[in-house]
């Protein structure tokens, strides 16, 4: 399965696009009002530390994915429930991404279209792409990334033209002190979206030059985090802290306020296109990671049939996981992100790295078994 290879630039493009993903549209740090950009920076810094942990583990086991290295670190039988937990997490996270795309399109452009039609159509395209293998997915990411960034920069330029644009909306900075920001940032800002890059531990073995893993990983977190920070500042300058904090799709709301000479309006189609591209990065990464994990766990020779089955499960799960978008968001940010993600993206990787270091130190010859 590891015969396919991806370049460092393909990995970088997809990782940055993955970090931006749905986080760009939703608006992070709504709980801390005008300090949302500081919230993102804290998450970015901690995310870089987490990426250091992920890449260090991958450097100890360069030819193994996360699913393959766990049995070598903690033993065969103890590893099975943890591996299954990761696969279920990847599958459910893909379903959440599909649900967010579906709800955005239903609430904006396709109000009379059933949710199942939107999500089902997207997943058909996603399966078609992923069945081509890892290289095909990364080449698609390589094509989409420049368009994605260009659309983002164009939106920022348009937002500056809004009459109510005022950077003073960011003041006062840390009006309630540092504590409220840190309290919200730990662990939410770390887990979403930066901690979700743990999925790339399933992909790192495909990189043709593994010496670049740490540099690519940390730089992608840095670039993605900075872009999210600037995006947050732009949205806050247009909307103000009150609207930003109480709006579901902040970037979409801000873009709808753009009106050039009372003639050029309705640029929200750019946000919709970005959302589709962002969900492509996110859902594609999670689905591919889950498929590779299942194939490796059950020693299958290919992932095509697995991806087809996963597509059906993800589509169904995205529809039944919540009765409304409000319930979807509430479950995500009150239970799933602070608890499940903390366990799988922070606690377990740190424990795995500690055990791997001990194994490498006291039994260097057999540390990978």
C-alpha positions in Angstrom: 0.0 0.0 0.0 3.0 2.3 0.5 4.0 2.2 -3.1 2.4 5.6 -3.8 4.4 8.7 -3.1 3.6 12.4 -2.5 5.9 15.4 -2.6 6.7 17.8 0.2 4.8 20.6 -1.6 1.7 18.4 -2.1 1.8 17.6 1.6 2.3 21.2 2.6 -0.6 22.5 0.4 -3.0 19.9 1.7 -2.0 20.4 5.4 -2.5 24.2 5.2 -5.8 23.7 3.4 -6.8 21.2 6.0 -6.0 23.6 8.9 -8.1 26.3 7.2 -10.9 23.9 6.2 -14.2 24.7 7.9 -12.5 26.8 10.6 -12.2 29.6 8.1 -15.9 29.9 7.6 -17.2 29.2 11.1 -15.2 31.9 12.9 -13.1 30.7 15.9 -13.0 32.1 19.4 -16.5 33.5 19.5 -16.6 33.0 23.3 -13.8 35.6 23.8 -15.4 38.3 21.6 -12.8 40.8 20.2 -9.9 38.6 21.5 -10.7 35.8 19.1 -7.5 36.4 17.2 -5.4 35.9 20.4 -7.4 32.7 21.0 -6.3 31.5 17.5 -2.6 32.4 18.1 -2.6 30.5 21.4 -4.0 27.5 19.6 -1.5 27.8 16.8 1.5 27.9 19.1 0.2 24.8 21.0 -0.6 23.2 17.7 3.0 23.6 16.6 4.1 21.8 19.8 1.6 19.0 19.1 2.8 18.7 15.5 6.3 18.3 16.9 5.0 15.3 18.9 3.3 13.8 15.9 6.4 14.2 13.6 8.7 12.9 16.3 6.6 9.7 16.6 6.7 9.4 12.8 10.5 9.9 12.8 10.8 6.9 15.2 8.6 4.8 12.9 9.2 6.3 9.5 7.5 3.6 7.5 4.5 3.2 9.7 1.2 5.1 10.0 -0.4 5.8 13.4 -2.3 2.6 13.2 0.8 0.6 12.4 3.0 2.2 15.1 0.6 1.9 18.0 1.0 -2.0 18.4 4.8 -1.6 18.2 4.7 1.0 21.1 2.1 -0.5 23.5 1.7 -4.1 22.3 -0.7 -5.9 20.0 -3.7 -6.5 22.2 -3.8 -3.2 24.1 -3.6 -1.4 20.8 -6.8 -2.7 19.2 -9.4 -0.6 21.2 -7.3 2.5 20.7 -6.9 1.9 16.9 -10.7 1.4 16.6 -11.3 4.6 18.6 -9.1 6.5 16.1 -10.9 5.0 13.1 -14.3 5.8 14.5 -13.1 9.4 15.3 -11.9 9.9 11.8 -15.2 8.6 10.4 -17.3 10.7 12.6 -15.2 13.8 12.0 -15.7 13.3 8.2 -19.5 13.1 8.8 -19.3 16.4 10.8 -17.6 18.1 7.9 -20.3 16.9 5.5 -23.0 18.1 7.8 -21.5 21.6 8.1 -21.3 21.9 4.3 -24.9 20.7 3.8 -26.3 23.0 6.4 -24.4 26.0 4.9 -25.7 25.3 1.4 -29.3 24.7 2.7 -29.3 27.9 4.6 -27.9 30.0 1.8 -28.3 28.8 -1.8 -30.2 25.6 -1.9 -33.0 26.1 0.6 -35.5 23.7 -1.0 -32.9 20.9 -1.7 -33.0 18.0 0.7 -29.9 17.6 2.9 -29.3 14.1 1.8 -29.1 15.2 -1.9 -26.4 17.8 -1.1 -24.3 15.5 1.2 -24.8 12.5 -1.0 -23.7 14.3 -4.2 -20.6 15.6 -2.4 -19.6 12.2 -1.1 -20.0 10.6 -4.5 -17.4 13.1 -5.9 -15.3 12.5 -2.8 -15.3 8.7 -3.2 -14.5 9.1 -6.9 -11.4 11.1 -6.1 -10.2 9.0 -3.2 -10.6 5.7 -5.1 -7.8 7.0 -7.3 -5.5 6.7 -4.3 -3.4 8.9 -2.1 -1.5 10.5 -5.0 -4.7 11.5 -6.8 -6.1 13.1 -3.6 -3.0 15.1 -3.1 -2.9 16.3 -6.7 -6.4 17.5 -6.4 -5.4 19.4 -3.2 -2.4 20.9 -5.1 -4.8 22.2 -7.8 -7.4 23.5 -5.3 -5.0 25.2 -2.9 -4.0 28.2 -5.1 -7.7 28.9 -6.0 -8.6 28.6 -2.3 -6.0 31.1 -1.1 -6.7 33.5 -4.0 -10.4 33.5 -3.1 -9.6 34.2 0.5 -7.3 37.1 -0.3 -9.9 38.5 -2.7 -12.5 38.4 0.1 -10.2 40.2 2.5 -9.7 43.0 -0.1 -13.5 43.2 -0.6 -14.0 43.4 3.2 -11.8 46.4 3.5 -14.2 48.2 1.1 -17.1 47.8 3.5 -18.2 51.1 5.0 -18.3 49.8 8.5 -14.8 48.3 8.4 -13.1 49.5 11.6 -10.0 47.8 13.2 -11.0 49.6 16.5 -13.6 46.8 16.9 -10.6 44.8 18.2 -10.3 47.1 21.2 -10.1 46.8 24.1 -7.5 44.0 23.9 -7.7 41.5 26.8 -10.3 43.7 28.5 -11.1 40.9 31.0 -7.4 39.8 31.3 -5.6 36.8 29.9 -7.3 34.1 32.0 -10.7 34.0 30.1 -8.8 33.6 26.7 -6.5 30.9 28.0 -9.5 29.1 29.7 -11.3 28.9 26.3 -8.1 28.2 24.3 -7.3 25.1 26.4 -8.2 22.7 24.9 -10.7 24.0 22.3 -8.3 26.2 20.2 -5.7 23.5 20.2 -8.0 20.6 19.2 -9.9 22.5 16.5 -8.4 22.8 13.9 -4.8 22.3 14.8 -5.0 19.0 16.7 -7.0 17.4 13.9 -3.8 17.3 11.9 -3.1 14.0 13.7 -4.8 12.5 10.6 -1.6 13.2 8.7 0.2 10.6 10.8 -1.8 8.2 8.6 -0.3 9.8 5.5 3.3 10.6 6.5 4.7 7.2 5.3 3.7 8.1 1.7 6.0 11.1 1.7 8.9 10.5 -0.7 11.4 12.4 1.5 10.6 11.8 5.2 13.4 14.1 6.4 11.1 17.1 5.6 8.2 15.9 7.8 8.8 18.1 10.8 9.6 21.2 8.8 6.5 20.8 6.6 4.2 19.9 9.6 5.2 22.9 11.8 5.3 25.4 8.9 1.8 24.3 7.7 0.5 24.9 11.3 2.2 28.3 11.3 0.9 29.5 7.9 -2.6 28.1 8.5 -2.7 29.7 11.9 -1.6 33.1 10.7 -4.2 33.0 7.9 -6.9 32.2 10.4 -5.7 35.0 12.6 -5.8 37.6 9.8 -9.2 36.2 8.8 -10.5 36.6 12.3 -9.3 40.2 12.4 -10.9 41.0 9.1 -14.3 39.6 10.2 -14.1 41.3 13.6 -13.4 44.7 11.9 -16.5 44.3 9.7 -19.0 42.7 12.1 -17.9 43.8 15.5 -17.5 41.5 18.5 -21.3 41.1 19.2 -22.3 40.0 15.7 -19.1 37.9 15.4 -19.9 36.0 18.6 -23.5 35.3 17.8 -23.2 34.4 14.1 -22.9 30.8 12.8 -21.2 31.6 9.5 -19.2 34.8 10.3 -17.3 35.0 7.1 -20.4 34.6 5.0 -22.2 37.3 7.0 -19.3 39.7 6.6 -18.9 39.1 2.9 -22.6 39.8 2.3 -22.0 43.3 3.6 -19.7 44.1 0.6 -21.3 46.5 -1.9 -19.1 48.3 -4.4 -20.8 51.4 -5.9 -24.2 49.8 -5.1 -23.6 47.6 -8.1 -21.2 44.8 -7.4 -22.8 42.7 -4.6 -23.5 39.1 -3.5 -19.9 38.0 -3.3 -21.0 35.3 -0.9 -20.6 32.7 -3.7 -16.9 33.0 -3.1 -17.4 31.9 0.5 -19.6 29.0 -0.6 -16.8 27.9 -3.0 -14.2 28.2 -0.3 -16.4 26.1 2.0 -16.7 23.3 -0.6 -12.9 23.4 -1.1 -12.3 23.4 2.7 -14.6 20.5 3.3 -12.9 18.7 0.4 -9.6 19.0 2.3 -11.2 18.1 5.6 -13.5 15.2 4.7 -11.0 13.8 2.2 -8.3 13.7 4.8 -10.5 12.0 7.4 -12.0 9.5 5.0 -8.7 8.6 3.5 -7.1 8.2 7.0 -10.0 6.0 8.2 -9.8 3.9 5.0 -6.0 3.4 5.3 -6.4 2.6 9.0 -9.1 -0.1 8.3 -7.1 -1.6 5.5 -4.0 -1.8 7.7 -5.8 -3.1 10.7 -7.4 -6.0 8.8 -4.4 -6.4 6.4 -6.3 -5.6 3.2 -4.4 -5.1 0.0 -6.4 -2.1 -1.2 -8.7 0.6 0.1 -11.1 1.1 -2.8 -13.9 -1.1 -1.4 -13.3 0.3 2.1 -13.7 3.9 0.8 -17.0 2.9 -0.9 -18.3 1.5 2.4 -17.1 4.5 4.4 -18.8 6.9 2.0 -22.1 5.3 2.7 -21.5 5.3 6.5 -20.3 8.9 6.5 -23.3 10.1 4.5 -25.8 8.3 6.8 -24.0 9.4 10.0 -23.9 13.1 8.9 -27.7 13.0 8.6 -28.5 11.3 11.9 -25.9 12.7 14.1 -28.0 15.8 14.9 -31.5 17.0 14.4 -30.4 20.6 13.7 -27.2 22.6 13.0 -27.5 24.2 16.4 -27.5 20.8 18.1 -24.6 19.8 15.8 -22.4 22.8 16.9 -23.4 22.5 20.6 -22.4 18.8 20.7 -19.2 19.5 18.9 -17.9 22.3 21.1 -19.2 21.2 24.5 -18.5 17.4 24.3 -16.7 16.2 21.2 -13.9 18.7 20.9 -13.0 19.3 24.6 -13.2 15.6 25.7 -12.9 13.1 22.8 -10.4 15.2 20.8 -8.3 16.0 23.9 -8.0 12.3 24.6 -7.1 11.3 21.0 -5.2 14.3 19.9 -3.3 15.4 23.0 -3.2 12.8 25.8 -2.7 9.5 23.8 0.0 11.0 21.5 2.0 12.3 24.4 1.8 9.0 26.2 2.8 7.2 23.0 5.8 9.5 22.5 6.9 9.0 26.2 6.7 5.2 25.8 8.5 5.3 22.4 11.3 7.4 23.9 11.8 4.9 26.8 11.8 2.0 24.4 14.3 3.7 22.1 16.6 4.6 25.1 16.6 1.2 26.8 16.2 -1.1 23.8 17.4 0.8 20.7 17.8 -2.3 18.5 14.3 -3.5 19.0 12.5 -0.2 19.8 10.4 -0.5 16.7 8.9 -3.9 17.6 
